[in-house]
């Protein structure tokens, strides 16, 4: 998806931030799955929630700036929203079980 974005210095920053946040979701989710305690799990899952929300922000930012055809972004935005909702619910559920 990022390969389809226009080439410019400003867009490079956006791409970098999006890639950083989205790969952090995966890495921190893996870390959460290997948590040493419930508190450790919740802390790591909260990072996943924050990074998934940041990824969503950058996708919305790309859409707002019309850097890409919004039809191409629709599915990514939908999936990103769903992931934020899933991780938010998981954090709430985990906190309630503590």
N, CA, C and O atoms as a Tinker XYZ file with bonds, in Angstrom:
   392  protein
     1  N      0.827000   -1.183000    0.000000    73     2
     2  CA     0.000000    0.000000    0.000000    64     1     3
     3  C      0.874000    1.249000    0.000000    63     2     4     5
     4  O      0.610000    2.183000   -0.758000    81     3
     5  N      1.904000    1.281000    0.833000    73     3     6
     6  CA     2.735000    2.473000    0.903000    64     5     7
     7  C      3.513000    2.712000   -0.384000    63     6     8     9
     8  O      3.899000    3.845000   -0.676000    81     7
     9  N      3.743000    1.668000   -1.145000    73     7    10
    10  CA     4.444000    1.819000   -2.426000    64     9    11
    11  C      3.604000    2.608000   -3.425000    63    10    12    13
    12  O      4.140000    3.149000   -4.391000    81    11
    13  N      2.299000    2.678000   -3.202000    73    11    14
    14  CA     1.405000    3.410000   -4.106000    64    13    15
    15  C      1.297000    4.896000   -3.777000    63    14    16    17
    16  O      0.701000    5.661000   -4.535000    81    15
    17  N      1.863000    5.296000   -2.664000    73    15    18
    18  CA     1.795000    6.710000   -2.267000    64    17    19
    19  C      2.773000    7.539000   -3.089000    63    18    20    21
    20  O      3.798000    7.032000   -3.546000    81    19
    21  N      2.453000    8.819000   -3.277000    73    19    22
    22  CA     3.366000    9.686000   -4.035000    64    21    23
    23  C      4.702000    9.826000   -3.311000    63    22    24    25
    24  O      4.789000    9.676000   -2.092000    81    23
    25  N      5.714000   10.110000   -4.076000    73    23    26
    26  CA     7.061000   10.259000   -3.501000    64    25    27
    27  C      7.327000   11.727000   -3.183000    63    26    28    29
    28  O      7.326000   12.581000   -4.070000    81    27
    29  N      7.555000   12.004000   -1.902000    73    27    30
    30  CA     7.959000   13.339000   -1.447000    64    29    31
    31  C      8.500000   13.200000   -0.040000    63    30    32    33
    32  O      8.282000   12.181000    0.616000    81    31
    33  N      9.199000   14.211000    0.425000    73    31    34
    34  CA     9.769000   14.165000    1.770000    64    33    35
    35  C      8.705000   14.016000    2.847000    63    34    36    37
    36  O      8.846000   13.216000    3.771000    81    35
    37  N      7.640000   14.797000    2.713000    73    35    38
    38  CA     6.559000   14.745000    3.690000    64    37    39
    39  C      5.878000   13.393000    3.734000    63    38    40    41
    40  O      5.575000   12.876000    4.809000    81    39
    41  N      5.640000   12.825000    2.571000    73    39    42
    42  CA     4.984000   11.517000    2.501000    64    41    43
    43  C      5.909000   10.429000    3.055000    63    42    44    45
    44  O      5.442000    9.454000    3.644000    81    43
    45  N      7.204000   10.598000    2.869000    73    43    46
    46  CA     8.156000    9.634000    3.434000    64    45    47
    47  C      8.042000    9.576000    4.955000    63    46    48    49
    48  O      8.160000    8.502000    5.545000    81    47
    49  N      7.816000   10.716000    5.586000    73    47    50
    50  CA     7.653000   10.760000    7.043000    64    49    51
    51  C      6.390000   10.003000    7.437000    63    50    52    53
    52  O      6.405000    9.222000    8.389000    81    51
    53  N      5.310000   10.229000    6.718000    73    51    54
    54  CA     4.039000    9.544000    6.991000    64    53    55
    55  C      4.218000    8.039000    6.825000    63    54    56    57
    56  O      3.769000    7.261000    7.666000    81    55
    57  N      4.867000    7.632000    5.749000    73    55    58
    58  CA     5.103000    6.207000    5.494000    64    57    59
    59  C      5.912000    5.598000    6.642000    63    58    60    61
    60  O      5.578000    4.528000    7.151000    81    59
    61  N      6.975000    6.292000    7.039000    73    59    62
    62  CA     7.822000    5.807000    8.122000    64    61    63
    63  C      7.011000    5.612000    9.404000    63    62    64    65
    64  O      7.126000    4.582000   10.068000    81    63
    65  N      6.192000    6.608000    9.745000    73    63    66
    66  CA     5.391000    6.536000   10.966000    64    65    67
    67  C      4.365000    5.402000   10.895000    63    66    68    69
    68  O      4.152000    4.695000   11.880000    81    67
    69  N      3.738000    5.231000    9.747000    73    67    70
    70  CA     2.748000    4.163000    9.574000    64    69    71
    71  C      3.405000    2.790000    9.698000    63    70    72    73
    72  O      2.886000    1.905000   10.378000    81    71
    73  N      4.531000    2.623000    9.048000    73    71    74
    74  CA     5.223000    1.333000    9.117000    64    73    75
    75  C      5.693000    1.058000   10.544000    63    74    76    77
    76  O      5.585000   -0.069000   11.028000    81    75
    77  N      6.211000    2.078000   11.215000    73    75    78
    78  CA     6.674000    1.930000   12.594000    64    77    79
    79  C      5.528000    1.500000   13.517000    63    78    80    81
    80  O      5.670000    0.562000   14.301000    81    79
    81  N      4.402000    2.191000   13.415000    73    79    82
    82  CA     3.264000    1.886000   14.292000    64    81    83
    83  C      2.677000    0.512000   13.982000    63    82    84    85
    84  O      2.385000   -0.260000   14.895000    81    83
    85  N      2.505000    0.207000   12.704000    73    83    86
    86  CA     1.852000   -1.060000   12.351000    64    85    87
    87  C      2.727000   -2.270000   12.673000    63    86    88    89
    88  O      2.205000   -3.307000   13.082000    81    87
    89  N      4.029000   -2.163000   12.499000    73    87    90
    90  CA     4.891000   -3.287000   12.860000    64    89    91
    91  C      4.999000   -3.422000   14.373000    63    90    92    93
    92  O      5.213000   -4.520000   14.886000    81    91
    93  N      4.852000   -2.316000   15.087000    73    91    94
    94  CA     4.852000   -2.361000   16.541000    64    93    95
    95  C      3.644000   -3.121000   17.067000    63    94    96    97
    96  O      3.733000   -3.783000   18.101000    81    95
    97  N      2.522000   -3.034000   16.372000    73    95    98
    98  CA     1.330000   -3.797000   16.767000    64    97    99
    99  C      1.677000   -5.284000   16.805000    63    98   100   101
   100  O      1.405000   -5.969000   17.791000    81    99
   101  N      2.270000   -5.768000   15.740000    73    99   102
   102  CA     2.595000   -7.188000   15.645000    64   101   103
   103  C      3.616000   -7.605000   16.707000    63   102   104   105
   104  O      3.441000   -8.623000   17.377000    81   103
   105  N      4.668000   -6.824000   16.854000    73   103   106
   106  CA     5.723000   -7.174000   17.806000    64   105   107
   107  C      5.212000   -7.145000   19.247000    63   106   108   109
   108  O      5.535000   -8.028000   20.042000    81   107
   109  N      4.423000   -6.141000   19.575000    73   107   110
   110  CA     3.919000   -6.046000   20.941000    64   109   111
   111  C      2.817000   -7.053000   21.229000    63   110   112   113
   112  O      2.663000   -7.480000   22.374000    81   111
   113  N      2.056000   -7.438000   20.230000    73   111   114
   114  CA     1.067000   -8.496000   20.432000    64   113   115
   115  C      1.774000   -9.808000   20.752000    63   114   116   117
   116  O      1.358000  -10.556000   21.637000    81   115
   117  N      2.850000  -10.073000   20.016000    73   115   118
   118  CA     3.638000  -11.273000   20.302000    64   117   119
   119  C      4.174000  -11.228000   21.737000    63   118   120   121
   120  O      4.137000  -12.227000   22.455000    81   119
   121  N      4.669000  -10.065000   22.140000    73   119   122
   122  CA     5.176000   -9.907000   23.506000    64   121   123
   123  C      4.058000  -10.113000   24.529000    63   122   124   125
   124  O      4.284000  -10.716000   25.577000    81   123
   125  N      2.866000   -9.622000   24.236000    73   123   126
   126  CA     1.728000   -9.800000   25.147000    64   125   127
   127  C      1.396000  -11.279000   25.311000    63   126   128   129
   128  O      1.070000  -11.732000   26.408000    81   127
   129  N      1.479000  -12.013000   24.233000    73   127   130
   130  CA     1.193000  -13.454000   24.290000    64   129   131
   131  C      2.216000  -14.205000   25.133000    63   130   132   133
   132  O      1.951000  -15.321000   25.580000    81   131
   133  N      3.372000  -13.608000   25.351000    73   131   134
   134  CA     4.426000  -14.239000   26.165000    64   133   135
   135  C      4.578000  -13.553000   27.526000    63   134   136   137
   136  O      5.605000  -13.692000   28.191000    81   135
   137  N      3.558000  -12.825000   27.920000    73   135   138
   138  CA     3.620000  -12.060000   29.174000    64   137   139
   139  C      3.860000  -12.975000   30.370000    63   138   140   141
   140  O      3.449000  -14.135000   30.381000    81   139
   141  N      4.529000  -12.428000   31.366000    73   139   142
   142  CA     4.884000  -13.190000   32.561000    64   141   143
   143  C      3.794000  -13.164000   33.637000    63   142   144   145
   144  O      3.796000  -13.986000   34.553000    81   143
   145  N      2.871000  -12.219000   33.517000    73   143   146
   146  CA     1.788000  -12.099000   34.499000    64   145   147
   147  C      0.606000  -11.401000   33.826000    63   146   148   149
   148  O      0.711000  -10.900000   32.707000    81   147
   149  N     -0.511000  -11.383000   34.535000    73   147   150
   150  CA    -1.692000  -10.689000   34.004000    64   149   151
   151  C     -1.408000   -9.197000   33.854000    63   150   152   153
   152  O     -1.804000   -8.587000   32.861000    81   151
   153  N     -0.728000   -8.610000   34.828000    73   151   154
   154  CA    -0.399000   -7.184000   34.751000    64   153   155
   155  C      0.519000   -6.898000   33.568000    63   154   156   157
   156  O      0.341000   -5.901000   32.868000    81   155
   157  N      1.495000   -7.766000   33.346000    73   155   158
   158  CA     2.404000   -7.626000   32.211000    64   157   159
   159  C      1.627000   -7.751000   30.900000    63   158   160   161
   160  O      1.861000   -6.996000   29.956000    81   159
   161  N      0.700000   -8.713000   30.851000    73   159   162
   162  CA    -0.144000   -8.904000   29.665000    64   161   163
   163  C     -0.950000   -7.641000   29.371000    63   162   164   165
   164  O     -0.995000   -7.181000   28.230000    81   163
   165  N     -1.578000   -7.088000   30.393000    73   163   166
   166  CA    -2.414000   -5.889000   30.216000    64   165   167
   167  C     -1.562000   -4.716000   29.735000    63   166   168   169
   168  O     -1.966000   -3.988000   28.828000    81   167
   169  N     -0.394000   -4.530000   30.332000    73   167   170
   170  CA     0.490000   -3.434000   29.917000    64   169   171
   171  C      0.909000   -3.572000   28.459000    63   170   172   173
   172  O      0.893000   -2.597000   27.708000    81   171
   173  N      1.280000   -4.771000   28.065000    73   171   174
   174  CA     1.706000   -4.993000   26.687000    64   173   175
   175  C      0.530000   -4.855000   25.719000    63   174   176   177
   176  O      0.678000   -4.317000   24.622000    81   175
   177  N     -0.635000   -5.346000   26.135000    73   175   178
   178  CA    -1.825000   -5.230000   25.283000    64   177   179
   179  C     -2.252000   -3.778000   25.124000    63   178   180   181
   180  O     -2.763000   -3.392000   24.073000    81   179
   181  N     -2.047000   -2.976000   26.157000    73   179   182
   182  CA    -2.353000   -1.536000   26.072000    64   181   183
   183  C     -1.465000   -0.870000   25.022000    63   182   184   185
   184  O     -1.918000    0.021000   24.303000    81   183
   185  N     -0.211000   -1.293000   24.931000    73   183   186
   186  CA     0.688000   -0.777000   23.889000    64   185   187
   187  C      0.168000   -1.176000   22.513000    63   186   188   189
   188  O      0.195000   -0.374000   21.580000    81   187
   189  N     -0.302000   -2.402000   22.387000    73   187   190
   190  CA    -0.879000   -2.864000   21.118000    64   189   191
   191  C     -2.069000   -1.988000   20.738000    63   190   192   193
   192  O     -2.204000   -1.575000   19.586000    81   191
   193  N     -2.924000   -1.710000   21.710000    73   191   194
   194  CA    -4.089000   -0.841000   21.467000    64   193   195
   195  C     -3.647000    0.542000   20.976000    63   194   196   197
   196  O     -4.191000    1.067000   20.004000    81   195
   197  N     -2.666000    1.118000   21.653000    73   195   198
   198  CA    -2.178000    2.456000   21.290000    64   197   199
   199  C     -1.548000    2.474000   19.899000    63   198   200   201
   200  O     -1.792000    3.389000   19.113000    81   199
   201  N     -0.745000    1.469000   19.601000    73   199   202
   202  CA    -0.071000    1.426000   18.297000    64   201   203
   203  C     -1.060000    1.140000   17.164000    63   202   204   205
   204  O     -0.894000    1.656000   16.058000    81   203
   205  N     -2.076000    0.331000   17.424000    73   203   206
   206  CA    -3.086000    0.092000   16.386000    64   205   207
   207  C     -3.892000    1.359000   16.127000    63   206   208   209
   208  O     -4.264000    1.641000   14.988000    81   207
   209  N     -4.163000    2.128000   17.194000    73   207   210
   210  CA    -4.861000    3.399000   17.027000    64   209   211
   211  C     -3.996000    4.396000   16.266000    63   210   212   213
   212  O     -4.504000    5.155000   15.440000    81   211
   213  N     -2.690000    4.400000   16.537000    73   211   214
   214  CA    -1.800000    5.287000   15.785000    64   213   215
   215  C     -1.750000    4.890000   14.310000    63   214   216   217
   216  O     -1.725000    5.755000   13.434000    81   215
   217  N     -1.735000    3.593000   14.037000    73   215   218
   218  CA    -1.764000    3.120000   12.638000    64   217   219
   219  C     -3.029000    3.619000   11.943000    63   218   220   221
   220  O     -2.989000    4.089000   10.806000    81   219
   221  N     -4.150000    3.507000   12.652000    73   219   222
   222  CA    -5.415000    4.011000   12.114000    64   221   223
   223  C     -5.323000    5.509000   11.845000    63   222   224   225
   224  O     -5.785000    5.987000   10.809000    81   223
   225  N     -4.728000    6.246000   12.778000    73   223   226
   226  CA    -4.561000    7.685000   12.582000    64   225   227
   227  C     -3.832000    7.977000   11.270000    63   226   228   229
   228  O     -4.281000    8.815000   10.489000    81   227
   229  N     -2.712000    7.292000   11.022000    73   227   230
   230  CA    -1.928000    7.572000    9.815000    64   229   231
   231  C     -2.704000    7.210000    8.551000    63   230   232   233
   232  O     -2.586000    7.895000    7.535000    81   231
   233  N     -3.491000    6.144000    8.605000    73   231   234
   234  CA    -4.327000    5.796000    7.443000    64   233   235
   235  C     -5.382000    6.879000    7.206000    63   234   236   237
   236  O     -5.630000    7.269000    6.065000    81   235
   237  N     -5.996000    7.358000    8.278000    73   235   238
   238  CA    -6.983000    8.440000    8.152000    64   237   239
   239  C     -6.326000    9.716000    7.640000    63   238   240   241
   240  O     -6.914000   10.445000    6.841000    81   239
   241  N     -5.120000    9.983000    8.096000    73   239   242
   242  CA    -4.368000   11.160000    7.663000    64   241   243
   243  C     -4.096000   11.085000    6.161000    63   242   244   245
   244  O     -4.248000   12.075000    5.445000    81   243
   245  N     -3.698000    9.919000    5.697000    73   243   246
   246  CA    -3.459000    9.707000    4.263000    64   245   247
   247  C     -4.740000    9.958000    3.483000    63   246   248   249
   248  O     -4.716000   10.589000    2.426000    81   247
   249  N     -5.860000    9.463000    4.004000    73   247   250
   250  CA    -7.147000    9.665000    3.338000    64   249   251
   251  C     -7.529000   11.147000    3.317000    63   250   252   253
   252  O     -7.977000   11.659000    2.291000    81   251
   253  N     -7.350000   11.834000    4.451000    73   251   254
   254  CA    -7.698000   13.257000    4.537000    64   253   255
   255  C     -6.871000   14.121000    3.592000    63   254   256   257
   256  O     -7.366000   15.109000    3.049000    81   255
   257  N     -5.627000   13.747000    3.401000    73   255   258
   258  CA    -4.753000   14.501000    2.500000    64   257   259
   259  C     -4.922000   14.085000    1.038000    63   258   260   261
   260  O     -4.255000   14.620000    0.153000    81   259
   261  N     -5.807000   13.140000    0.796000    73   259   262
   262  CA    -6.048000   12.628000   -0.563000    64   261   263
   263  C     -4.752000   12.169000   -1.234000    63   262   264   265
   264  O     -4.515000   12.439000   -2.411000    81   263
   265  N     -3.923000   11.473000   -0.461000    73   263   266
   266  CA    -2.671000   10.972000   -1.008000    64   265   267
   267  C     -2.861000    9.679000   -1.787000    63   266   268   269
   268  O     -1.972000    9.227000   -2.508000    81   267
   269  N     -4.044000    9.096000   -1.622000    73   267   270
   270  CA    -4.344000    7.835000   -2.292000    64   269   271
   271  C     -5.850000    7.778000   -2.525000    63   270   272   273
   272  O     -6.630000    8.372000   -1.781000    81   271
   273  N     -6.237000    7.069000   -3.548000    73   271   274
   274  CA    -7.655000    6.868000   -3.826000    64   273   275
   275  C     -8.314000    6.245000   -2.596000    63   274   276   277
   276  O     -7.904000    5.176000   -2.143000    81   275
   277  N     -9.328000    6.907000   -2.062000    73   275   278
   278  CA    -9.977000    6.427000   -0.848000    64   277   279
   279  C    -10.582000    5.042000   -1.010000    63   278   280   281
   280  O    -10.719000    4.314000   -0.027000    81   279
   281  N    -10.945000    4.663000   -2.230000    73   279   282
   282  CA   -11.477000    3.314000   -2.447000    64   281   283
   283  C    -10.418000    2.265000   -2.121000    63   282   284   285
   284  O    -10.745000    1.181000   -1.639000    81   283
   285  N     -9.159000    2.582000   -2.381000    73   283   286
   286  CA    -8.076000    1.657000   -2.059000    64   285   287
   287  C     -7.847000    1.572000   -0.552000    63   286   288   289
   288  O     -7.380000    0.553000   -0.042000    81   287
   289  N     -8.178000    2.641000    0.145000    73   287   290
   290  CA    -7.979000    2.690000    1.594000    64   289   291
   291  C     -9.158000    2.127000    2.388000    63   290   292   293
   292  O     -9.006000    1.801000    3.566000    81   291
   293  N    -10.325000    2.010000    1.762000    73   291   294
   294  CA   -11.544000    1.608000    2.480000    64   293   295
   295  C    -11.358000    0.351000    3.321000    63   294   296   297
   296  O    -11.667000    0.344000    4.512000    81   295
   297  N    -10.855000   -0.707000    2.705000    73   295   298
   298  CA   -10.700000   -1.968000    3.435000    64   297   299
   299  C     -9.669000   -1.863000    4.550000    63   298   300   301
   300  O     -9.853000   -2.432000    5.626000    81   299
   301  N     -8.582000   -1.134000    4.293000    73   299   302
   302  CA    -7.568000   -0.960000    5.336000    64   301   303
   303  C     -8.128000   -0.167000    6.514000    63   302   304   305
   304  O     -7.877000   -0.509000    7.669000    81   303
   305  N     -8.879000    0.879000    6.228000    73   303   306
   306  CA    -9.484000    1.679000    7.294000    64   305   307
   307  C    -10.487000    0.853000    8.089000    63   306   308   309
   308  O    -10.538000    0.941000    9.316000    81   307
   309  N    -11.271000    0.064000    7.399000    73   307   310
   310  CA   -12.256000   -0.798000    8.070000    64   309   311
   311  C    -11.548000   -1.796000    8.979000    63   310   312   313
   312  O    -11.924000   -1.954000   10.140000    81   311
   313  N    -10.536000   -2.461000    8.459000    73   311   314
   314  CA    -9.803000   -3.441000    9.249000    64   313   315
   315  C     -9.081000   -2.791000   10.429000    63   314   316   317
   316  O     -9.055000   -3.348000   11.526000    81   315
   317  N     -8.500000   -1.624000   10.205000    73   315   318
   318  CA    -7.804000   -0.922000   11.284000    64   317   319
   319  C     -8.781000   -0.534000   12.395000    63   318   320   321
   320  O     -8.465000   -0.672000   13.577000    81   319
   321  N     -9.961000   -0.050000   12.018000    73   319   322
   322  CA   -10.995000    0.277000   13.011000    64   321   323
   323  C    -11.407000   -0.956000   13.806000    63   322   324   325
   324  O    -11.580000   -0.892000   15.023000    81   323
   325  N    -11.561000   -2.074000   13.113000    73   323   326
   326  CA   -11.948000   -3.321000   13.775000    64   325   327
   327  C    -10.862000   -3.781000   14.749000    63   326   328   329
   328  O    -11.167000   -4.234000   15.853000    81   327
   329  N     -9.607000   -3.664000   14.344000    73   327   330
   330  CA    -8.510000   -4.079000   15.221000    64   329   331
   331  C     -8.433000   -3.195000   16.471000    63   330   332   333
   332  O     -8.221000   -3.696000   17.575000    81   331
   333  N     -8.605000   -1.892000   16.295000    73   331   334
   334  CA    -8.617000   -0.992000   17.459000    64   333   335
   335  C     -9.743000   -1.396000   18.406000    63   334   336   337
   336  O     -9.545000   -1.444000   19.621000    81   335
   337  N    -10.915000   -1.685000   17.861000    73   335   338
   338  CA   -12.054000   -2.090000   18.695000    64   337   339
   339  C    -11.766000   -3.407000   19.418000    63   338   340   341
   340  O    -12.091000   -3.546000   20.597000    81   339
   341  N    -11.168000   -4.360000   18.733000    73   339   342
   342  CA   -10.838000   -5.653000   19.339000    64   341   343
   343  C     -9.837000   -5.475000   20.473000    63   342   344   345
   344  O    -10.027000   -6.017000   21.561000    81   343
   345  N     -8.775000   -4.719000   20.224000    73   343   346
   346  CA    -7.752000   -4.548000   21.258000    64   345   347
   347  C     -8.277000   -3.723000   22.432000    63   346   348   349
   348  O     -7.909000   -3.985000   23.578000    81   347
   349  N     -9.121000   -2.741000   22.169000    73   347   350
   350  CA    -9.727000   -1.952000   23.240000    64   349   351
   351  C    -10.594000   -2.843000   24.122000    63   350   352   353
   352  O    -10.530000   -2.767000   25.349000    81   351
   353  N    -11.403000   -3.687000   23.488000    73   351   354
   354  CA   -12.254000   -4.608000   24.242000    64   353   355
   355  C    -11.419000   -5.614000   25.024000    63   354   356   357
   356  O    -11.764000   -5.963000   26.153000    81   355
   357  N    -10.333000   -6.080000   24.436000    73   355   358
   358  CA    -9.468000   -7.049000   25.122000    64   357   359
   359  C     -8.825000   -6.427000   26.360000    63   358   360   361
   360  O     -8.712000   -7.079000   27.398000    81   359
   361  N     -8.405000   -5.169000   26.248000    73   359   362
   362  CA    -7.821000   -4.493000   27.412000    64   361   363
   363  C     -8.875000   -4.356000   28.515000    63   362   364   365
   364  O     -8.599000   -4.641000   29.680000    81   363
   365  N    -10.077000   -3.920000   28.146000    73   363   366
   366  CA   -11.153000   -3.763000   29.135000    64   365   367
   367  C    -11.475000   -5.089000   29.817000    63   366   368   369
   368  O    -11.586000   -5.155000   31.041000    81   367
   369  N    -11.623000   -6.138000   29.021000    73   367   370
   370  CA   -11.937000   -7.456000   29.565000    64   369   371
   371  C    -10.838000   -7.928000   30.507000    63   370   372   373
   372  O    -11.123000   -8.447000   31.587000    81   371
   373  N     -9.591000   -7.751000   30.104000    73   371   374
   374  CA    -8.472000   -8.182000   30.931000    64   373   375
   375  C     -8.410000   -7.404000   32.236000    63   374   376   377
   376  O     -8.125000   -7.976000   33.288000    81   375
   377  N     -8.675000   -6.113000   32.176000    73   375   378
   378  CA    -8.671000   -5.298000   33.401000    64   377   379
   379  C     -9.799000   -5.725000   34.338000    63   378   380   381
   380  O     -9.615000   -5.766000   35.555000    81   379
   381  N    -10.975000   -6.044000   33.771000    73   379   382
   382  CA   -12.130000   -6.435000   34.584000    64   381   383
   383  C    -11.906000   -7.776000   35.270000    63   382   384   385
   384  O    -12.470000   -8.032000   36.333000    81   383
   385  N    -11.091000   -8.626000   34.672000    73   383   386
   386  CA   -10.819000   -9.950000   35.274000    64   385   387
   387  C     -9.746000   -9.875000   36.345000    63   386   388   389
   388  O     -9.535000  -10.835000   37.085000    81   387
   389  N     -9.069000   -8.743000   36.431000    73   387   390
   390  CA    -7.988000   -8.599000   37.436000    64   389   391
   391  C     -8.544000   -8.421000   38.825000    63   390   392
   392  O     -7.782000   -8.286000   39.782000    81   391
